[in-house]
Amino acid sequence: MSLARINALIAAGEKVVMLTCYDATFAKLSESAGVDMLLVGDSLGMVLQGAENTLNVSMQDMEYHTKSVAAGALDCCIMTDMPAGSYEHSQENALLNAKRLVAAGANIVKIEGGGEMVNTAQYLIENGVPVCAHLGFTPQSVKKLGGYRIQGKTEETAHQILQDAIAMDKVGVRFVLLEMVPALLAKTITESINTPTIGIGAGADCDGQVLVIQDLLGIYTGPATKKPVDFKSPRFAKNFLATSSSIPHSIQAYVKAVKNKTFPGAEHSY
């Protein structure tokens, strides 16, 4: 499933389905279920390592899990997060690290933020590395943002996210991932740029959707240091396993719901 093929799906009006994945077993299941793209997310710091955020995930972690996913999904497009500290400080260092992820099996890398990151995205693209921009709530900036909060609620912040999306579009990113922004803002961005958008907590009007597989299965209960009873799932999550007979059927149900435009619903949007 090449990037060009995914763009063809979008051009034909079909929603793109993305799912996070960290190992060969779930990669194989997801590909068989019809998932278009697999995201090797630095969310593994939370769902696999038990941390409260993604900030301690290393390049070695991302390489290892990218190799594992690539081994299980031979025909699926693979996107990998560049972890915190691997791309922010210099464009040259960003390129070296991006190439490490490509060598591990990634077809495209994802970086967080707008502003100066537009120049970094352009540098990677000019040097042959496809890029996805991640805007809105950016988990690697969780401390700066004051926690897991919806972004773009004010006119000023919504305008900035829109401008960042337009800037990323102009330099040639392949996708813009929008996380935890009002559905109306995501719709405006999707209509304002040529680059396809992928949403998570960003309403139903994005060109595609992504979920963390542990949220899809309803098995994530928060950091290892906290009791499961104290955890509340994010609004954008949906437990597809609750109404399915197996994990493969749950993934198939997610794919079908995104393709049929029944997920996300209003209850999953801001």
Number of C-alpha atoms within 10 A of each C-alpha: 15 14 18 10 12 19 18 12 15 16 12 9 11 17 24 23 23 27 26 27 29 26 19 19 14 22 28 19 18 28 22 16 18 16 23 25 28 27 27 30 23 28 25 21 19 19 23 14 15 18 18 16 22 22 19 17 21 17 19 12 14 23 22 16 23 29 20 21 27 24 16 18 22 15 14 23 23 29 26 30 26 25 25 19 16 19 21 17 10 11 18 13 14 21 21 13 19 27 19 16 26 20 13 20 23 26 21 23 25 24 28 25 21 23 14 10 18 22 15 23 29 21 17 21 17 12 11 11 19 23 26 25 24 25 24 28 25 20 23 20 17 15 11 9 14 8 12 15 15 16 20 21 14 9 9 9 13 19 15 16 24 22 16 24 30 19 18 29 20 14 16 18 25 23 25 29 28 31 23 25 25 20 21 15 23 29 17 13 26 22 14 14 17 15 22 23 28 28 26 24 28 28 28 25 22 24 24 24 28 25 20 22 24 18 20 23 19 16 14 19 18 19 18 14 9 12 10 13 8 8 12 10 14 12 13 22 22 22 17 22 20 12 10 15 10 13 16 16 16 22 26 20 18 29 24 17 17 20 17 11 16 12 20 22 13 12 13 18 20 17
